Amino acid sequence: MYRAEGRPYIRLRFANAIDVQIQIGNMRYPFLEAEKDTWVVDLPLDPGFYYVHLYVDNCLVLSPYLPIGYGHCRPANYIEVGPMEDYCLMDQVAHGTIRHEYFFSTVTNRMESCLCYTPPGYDGGTESYPVLYLQHGFGESEISWTTTGKANIILDNLIEMGKVKPFALVMSDGMVQEKVGSEERLNHVLLERMLVEEIIPMAEKKYQFGGCKEKRGMAGLSMGSVQTTRTICDHPDLFS
């Protein structure tokens, strides 16, 4: 919600709480009890997306009254401060489809999953599309690009506007870990192997996209950009 001057604020109910705070990045902001059990905080935030951490009486809580995504290696609340670009908003345009694929990985020796987005017009058509393999940042998961990232909504809108040609997305869980002693540690080589040996063959056999270097790309955010760089440099024959 916003004040008359446009400043964002959050209003939540916490029964019998004594202290309520919200952490955004490295900053904590205290709520004020506006009335019994109703807590309000004004936030000096610019437009954008923010993961938030709520502390009630010094206990970290997940509120069902704020959007829930996946960040910091767990389900996490987030907020979006407007105004947002038009292409980020759900609109009355033709929409693509998101499919959740599950598979057993011989690389990790367990069940894994990825999301595939196919653009409007894919179902029932015969056209073969380009595909972008898109990796998330540290602590997120394969769902992050379509929940908090709105990648499918953005593409639907840009395709409708004629600003991009239709293409598909494949979003994999990049938090691939291996056991080292008693610890689980990230191993970017495992993600690279899983993508090249398992996900690309599986997805491009099942769907009408990719199939050659010229119709296949890769990109990523933060940790995903490291994984992208490793993968495309090791396999220049696979990605344009």
Secondary structure by P-SEA (a helix, b strand, c coil): cccccbbbbbbbbbccccbbbbbcccbbbbbccccccbbbbbbbccbbbbbbbbbcccbbbbbccccccccccccccccccccccccccccccbbbbbbbbbbbbccccccccbbbbbccccccccbbbbbbbbbbcccccccccccccaaaaaaaaaaaacccccbbbbbccccbbbbcccbbbbbaaaaaaaaaccaaaaaaaaccccccccccccccccaaaaaaaaaaaacccccc
